[in-house]
Amino acid sequence: MLTKFETKSARVKGMAFHPTRPWILASLHNGIIQIWDYRMGTLIDRFDEHDGPVRGVDFHPTQPMFVSAGDDYKVKVWNYKQKRCLFTLLGHVDYIRTCFFHREYPWIITCSDDQAIRIWNWQSRSCIATLTGHNHYVMCAQFHPKEDLVVSASLDQTVRVWDISGLRKKTFPGMGGPPPMPTRDQQRYWLLFGQSDAIVKHVLEGHDRGVNWCAFHPTLPLIVSCADDRHVKLWRMNETRAWEVDTCRGHFNNVSCCLFHPREDLILSNSEDKSIRVWDMTKRTGVQTYRRENDRFWVLVAHPESNVFAAGHDTGMVVFKLQRERPAIAVHEHSLFYIKDRYLRAFNFKNNNDVPLMTIKRPGPLIPMLTMHFNPAETAILLTNGAEGGVYELYNIPKVWGFVGIYLCTRMWMGCGF
């Protein structure tokens, strides 16, 4: 783990990366919300209008806003440019655990210890749906990144997938024009009895204790969840059913949070056992474990674009990368050798051609190639990686792939023939 930024504070319960700026939003157990520039290591702003711990925060994907929710039963929407709270949404009657903006619609989703999930229209400042069905605290609820789905986790030991396509069709008829404002009677009914525009699609049962977190995969029909049974579970779903794929075992205390790596086949999780663990999603085995001495972990977030992650613990937060992004390279005369997608490749500076030479055995998803050296006499590449304290690998480039071969293949690549 490459630590990029670390700060000390009260316990961090909620975090969110800004979509474009090097900012991270942190909500603390003492009721303060902070915005940090994690590249410069500076505190940009702080907000302290909540009464009690703030458990959820999220940046809006395009607007200069963020949302927060906490133990005072309030959902607050802020403008960070104006440095003020724009308005407060009321309706939950117990601690609010998480809050997230919708990627496209003017919606906010929240979940609470009152066993309900609420979807709010922040433009009309009203609750447009109440999802009821869990019979214990709802610890997490999130929108699907692309589809009209919601996933939720509860201490009733279940994960639920909700279909909210009916809510979208009702709120945006024909997907044109402004959304209709609900009447006062509609709002009162929804607050009391929920709304049928969101229905339960799947109920995932398999955890033996309360489920603390759940998340959709960004592109695949997969769900990851974690619970007080110390397990991280992987689920697959289709249109008609959902089922458990496998269980990742290794944590030895309650697992607080989990997520999919945005680009690699990895799962990250953290726990009250004071560790962050990385799992290979295809093999369902642990790849790396990072530990702290005295701090339990509570929340884990991934940057939507960059290879940056953040974790909140008892005494602050840490922003980190799993591996370095600077590749190992070797330069000889007019060629640059490097590795991409398990291939050793050669880039020719003269004609800007990029040619794959041979397959390289990858030591592991988180084990980087540290150095690369080219021997022109033997047409060989010497690689070193970080596995087991340092491993050397020697690859002889086949003669057909020597410098003459590189030249001929680049001509073939360009369609010039021999």
Steps between C-alpha positions, in 0.01 A plus 500: 500500500642836395378766743435830322342700784414445864341720762406472866151587617202357682363170372417520127160345420436619143719592203468604135740598223431804283445381140751742342700683768756343738258542791366258754196557719510353851222491760604454861348343807514837677259659246757687286526466121837571338619551142868418448731544203678164525774594252605812689404364842300812589160550661282698258185544707295365791130497579348435843122546495411138578415397856682176568696259279479541121500153346452569128630753244515515121606751233262576215648374169464835319366773730703684772303317770532223752249321722542391861291300745542403863367412840286815522257340246582779250608486136681823409592621151791744485656731243875483564570809287259710704613316816149460633217251546238549227219304665419211734286196420295356786317169514718234662430434867828334599873512423578532128779268386585592138407753233582504128415710195361337188740509206241660267170590666450767768469230765659422835471160669526462876456210744438502870463310824125563457516198261412711195676616184395834361552654158485879490468746214747772597357741240147486643642433851253219563500128572380318187525140624532300819628144465385278786560130553809465717416416862817636663735795458584571134876557497561582133300579183645596163383564144622277219757687285301441177169322556184593692593289800577554867691265730462511878656323799343455840563356842212260421778296329371560145603694193214624283493613139220742412360585156431875481416519129138577589613797703704633207209463259265673739739783586616555141208409270644463151832620647405853398395814682541581868404235756149542643474624857333251737195621689499536877272195532738294288798606712316412824400158363851422379650598836261266684460199271772517238450498125438213261708658221803325653466124543728230641662305218737272693556412865852364560528276804829344606660713769470367855503842667408858417618633162691830520566589135417406143598631156436435132778416256553792258448288186414137588178361658677443831448617858744493790392508864664476842365432845557445869550129423852609384432391142509681166253345256480524122159471333388475138159599367295489182149609412329218689721405792814571702733252665815482709820440303759467775616619843830669583618401848788656690377790711475417870257774608197682360555604137398866468519577128577342162515601136608391154818638347382728214732341241665184638346165599545583866285552808606725787366472853581644841405396846498562869794255513713806401580376150431571134493189285521461123340193339542350155146494362564209263681273748313630810822503694678766701772687313621761748431606857581842645480546876500786748605474859207641693234628257185320394390574143146621428467615140673445166458693173650487150563793267275468192784574254843488666673205664448650845317363804425632847417339832362653819602369841479585869753785490468643150533386141758385248504549120702233320576312181527123475794503264722746326394617155846581360590208270836329475661589165820447305631712211742386230582711196163586343283253696319525832415169669215482752227265625130551441216249547744213559689569178855621457472774240743710297432859399702642211580871541564549127169382359288502821408134458409292804548122457433210743805273529412218740284400797633572849394292799335736744603423861178638647246782468673712766863401441662764278793461266770709668777517240567394141838465325567418133806306379552573128767229463262221606176680403375431851297682763573475875203583724482537877174498697408539864378145562657323800740784566621524140499256207708517181360376169695470174315493167673429170321682222465255209725576204202567282415770753851644502571844362464378143177330598375815671569699185332245273198458728451875530494516118246220494304680772488806273389287207819566299597135443862397453 
